[in-house]
Amino acid sequence: MLLIADPVIKIMFLCTGNSCRSQMAEGFAREFGRGRLEPYSAGIMAAGVHPRAIAVMKEAGIDISGQASKEVDERLLRSMDLVVTLCDNAAEACPWAPPRVKVLHWPVKDPVGTSGSEDRIMREFRRARDEIRTKIEFFLREIQCENKSTV
């Protein structure tokens, strides 16, 4: 249960390089969570937004080409209501979130290291995109139900 008093939830998505999974999550949260989520993304390091992540999100009707890859800003992190780690590396490196910030772990296999044909690589990017989309949609339904039950 999330139980955040503010109607807009400040949420940060973290992964290792802030190039793919966290960028996709920020894009979906921005698109589907309008008025309910204030999304951010960051990484343990900034690796640039992956062109294939941009391409598969465009296929889903969401443009993340204007998003930038960023390293975690600890001051911004402390202002979050929720941090969502999308890989084990980020989960292990994120013990410095203050106790009042809820941390969730949504492990999503990284498509960036996929080898093989372009078709196989793009299938992996789409798999990650669709998995993240499902998690964001479920999360939004969950907080909507929580808000209704607290009224």
URURNOR-V16866 format. One record per backbone hydrogen bond with DSSP energy under -1.0 kcal/mol. NH is the residue of the N-H (numbers start at 1). CO is the residue of the C=O. If there is no record, write none. Layout:
# URURNOR-V16866
nh:NH co:CO
nh:NH co:CO
This chain:
# URURNOR-V16866
nh:9 co:36
nh:11 co:38
nh:12 co:82
nh:13 co:40
nh:14 co:84
nh:15 co:42
nh:24 co:20
nh:25 co:21
nh:26 co:22
nh:27 co:23
nh:28 co:24
nh:29 co:25
nh:30 co:26
nh:31 co:27
nh:32 co:28
nh:33 co:29
nh:36 co:33
nh:37 co:33
nh:38 co:9
nh:40 co:11
nh:42 co:13
nh:43 co:70
nh:44 co:15
nh:45 co:16
nh:47 co:17
nh:50 co:19
nh:54 co:50
nh:55 co:51
nh:56 co:52
nh:57 co:53
nh:58 co:54
nh:59 co:55
nh:61 co:58
nh:62 co:57
nh:67 co:64
nh:72 co:43
nh:77 co:73
nh:78 co:74
nh:79 co:76
nh:80 co:77
nh:81 co:10
nh:82 co:10
nh:83 co:102
nh:84 co:12
nh:85 co:104
nh:86 co:14
nh:91 co:87
nh:92 co:88
nh:93 co:89
nh:101 co:98
nh:102 co:81
nh:104 co:83
nh:106 co:85
nh:108 co:86
nh:114 co:111
nh:121 co:117
nh:122 co:118
nh:123 co:119
nh:124 co:120
nh:125 co:121
nh:126 co:122
nh:127 co:123
nh:128 co:124
nh:129 co:125
nh:130 co:126
nh:131 co:127
nh:132 co:128
nh:133 co:129
nh:134 co:130
nh:135 co:131
nh:136 co:132
nh:137 co:133
nh:138 co:134
nh:139 co:135
nh:140 co:136
nh:141 co:137
nh:142 co:138
nh:143 co:139
nh:144 co:140
nh:145 co:141
nh:146 co:142
nh:147 co:143
nh:148 co:144
nh:149 co:145
nh:150 co:146
